[in-house]
């Protein structure tokens, strides 16, 4: 049995949809904080269970019977993600899950300026210490993030960022399909598996691609960190979110997102979606 957490979210939901195309619904269970929001899966014949990382007592029953458990990582920057993941891993150990597959990030490292990278590294360490078979899906940076990281360039004609660095922007839709294929492979992938698009893009390259796609001259303006933060603050962005996004830009400048790997292309059997598709 395959159990999917975060089933009402974009990644967990899309992974479940791909699995439904490949196997009987009664071999899949989805876990959601609000089971009512997963009603469409119940109508398709999938068992829906309540489970919430923040409610550890809900997790053993939610994970019971899992040959494979897709543990979708917490994405709330206000939460203690590692503590939430620890609760989920402890529950998986308690009920004897066959394998945990965790949605990590290509830049999982304790020295990553982008905080989720540190959280993913800490969670991978918990998995390694758990005694369970595990797979870490080190996904490339989600390309749909460009919709806010690149700023309002359609209105201004300029992409304004605090420095620039190469990023292997990867479509979340492709990551979901790859996750389903790895789950279908039933243990063929062990440990850390990097899943990225085959090339990187800098914001300078994306500005040039946007110019070509739109027929407009889209420029690039590089600011220092303080100037960029001041602009975001003046625009009304919460301080916590500004700091969160600045961590991404610092990590990109340091090359944390510059790696690429052919595994995603091999799993999909086609070329992954381009960052330009997500931007324009």
N, C-alpha and C positions, 0 to 999 in steps of 0.2 A: 504494500500500500504506500502511495505517495501522499504526503501531507504538505500543504502549502500554507504558509502564514501570510499575513498582509494581503489576503485575497481580495479585499475591496480597494486596494491601492492599484496604481497603474502597472507596476512591475509584476506583483503577485497575481493580479487579475489576468494580465496578458499571458503570463506563463501558464496559468490554468487553462485558458482558452486554447493555447497550442497543444497542451496535453490532451484535451478533449478530442482533438483531431487525430490523436495517435493511439488512444487506449480507451477501454470502457470507463464510463463515468463512475461505476461502483468500485474502481480501483483508486479513486482520487478522493481526498478529504481536504476541505478548505477550512482555515481558521481565521476568524475575524473578531475584532473587538465588538462590533455590532453585527450580529448574525443576520439581522433583518436586511442589511445592505447587501448580503450575499444571496438573496432570495433567487436571483436569476440562475445561480449555480445549482441551487436546490431543485429548481424546476427542470434542470438538465440531468438530474439524477445523481448529483454530487452530494455527499454528506457534508453538512455545514456544522461546525463546532464553534463555540465561544472560546476565545483565548486572548489574553492581554498580557504582554510582557510586564506591565506595571502591576498586574495581579498574579503573582507567582502561583498562588493556589489554583488558579484556573488552568495552568499549563499542563500538568501531568495528564489529565483527562483529555485535553486537546491533542496531545501528541501520542497518546497510547496507540500501539499497533503500527507505528510508522516503520516501514522498511527504509524509506528515505524521507527526510524532513527538509524542506526548503525554508530556511530561516532568513526572512527578508529583514535587512537591517533597519533600525530606527532612523528616521530622517528628520527628527525634530531637534534643531540646534539648541533648544532650551532644555532638553532632557539629558540625563546622564546615560548616554547610549550604552556604555560598557556595562553599567549595572543592569540595564534592561536585558542586554544580551547574555550576561552571566545568569540571570534568572532563567532564561530560555534554555541555555545549555545545561544548567543543573537539572531542569525538568527532563530534558532529553536523556541525560544520563540515568535519571531515576527510573524512567520507563523502558530503558534499553532500546532506544532508537537505533536502527541499523546503520544509518549514515546521516550526518548533518551536512547540508550544502548551504553555505552562508554567502549572502550577496555583499561582497567586499568592494574594494576599489584598487585600481592598478597602482595607486600611489600609497598603499598601506605601509606606513613607516612611522616609527616613534618620533622622528625629527621632521615630519612633514609640517610646514607652516599652516596647512589647511587642516583644521581640527578633526574632521571626519577621518582623515588618513591616519591620525594617531589612534582614534577609536577603533578603526578596522584592524590596525596592527595589534592592539591590545586584545581584541576579540579573537583574532586568529591564534594568539598565544593561549587564550582560554581553551579554544578547540583542541590545540595541540596537547594540552595538559589534561583534557577530558577523558582520554582513553577510548573515545569513539572514533570510528572512521569518519573522516571529514574531507570536504572539498570547499575551497574558498574561490568563489567566482569574482576575480578581480576585474570588475567592469571598468571600461574606459569612461571618461567624464561624459555625462549625458549631454548629448548635443542640443536637446531642447532648452538647456540652461542658457544657451546663447540669446534666447528671447529677452532675458533681463540682464545678462552679463554684458552684452554689447550695447546696452542702453538704447535710447530712443533715436537710433540713427536714421530711421525712415523720415522722421520729422526734421531732424537737424542736419542730415547729410554727413554726419561725422560720428565715428565710433570713438568714444572717449574712455580710456582705461588707464590704470596706474601701472604703466610698463607693459611689456609684451613677452610672450614665451610660447613655445610650441605645445599644442594640446592635441591628443588623439581623440577628438570629439567623436562619440559613438552614440548611435541611436538607441534609445531605451527599448524600442520595439524589437531591434535586433538582439539586444541582450536577453529579452524575455524568450525569444525563440531559441536562442542558444541554451538558456537555462533548461528549457523543456527537453532539448535534445540530450543534454548531459544527464538529466534525470532519467530519460529513456535508456541511456547507456548503462544505467544501474551499476555504478561503481568503477566504470572504466577510467574516470578522471579522479585523481587523488591529490590531496594537498592544494597548493595554490595554482590556479589556472587563470592566465591573463586573457581577457576578452576585449580587444580593442579594434577599432577601424584600422585599415592598413596604412594610413598616413596621418601626419600631424598637420595642423594649421595654426599659424600665428594670426593675431588680429589684423596685422598688415596684409596678410594673404587673403583673409576673409573680406577685408574692405575692398581689395581689388576684385575679388570674385563677386561681391555685391554690386560693384560698379558695372561689371560686365552683364550681370543678370538683370539689372534695373535700367541700364542705359543712362545712369546718373553718375556723377563724380562723387563717390563716397570716400571721405577722407578718414584719417586716423590721427587722433590727438592723444599724445602720451603725457600724463600728469605725474607729478611725484605723489607719494602716498598721502601726505597731509592735504595737498590741494584737492585730491580726489575725494578724500573723506569729507572735507569741508563742503564740497559740492553736493555729495550725497545727503549730508546733514541738512543743508539748506533746502534740499528737495523734499525733506520730511521723512527720509528713510530712518527707521529705528536704529539706534546705535549698535545694538547687538547684531542686526543683520548686516550693517555696514562692515563691522569687524569680521564677520563670518566670510563675506565676499572678498574682503581684502586678503584674507588668508589664502583664498584660491589664487588670486593674482600673484601673491608672493611665491606660492608654490610653483605656479606656471613659469615665473621668471627664473626660478631655481632649477627648472627642468624636471620636476617631479612627474609631469604628465606627458613627457616627451617619448616614452616608450611605445612601441607597437608590437603586435604579435599576430601571426597568421592563423591562430586557432579559431577565431571567430569566423573568418572567411571559410575555413575548412568545414566548420560545423554547419554553416548556412548553405554551403554549396553554391554561393553566389557572392557578388561584391556587396559588402555592407553599404547602407545608406551614407551619403556624403554630408559633411557638416554644412555645406552650402544649402542643402535641401532644408535643413533646420533653421538656418538664418534667414533665408529669403522666401 
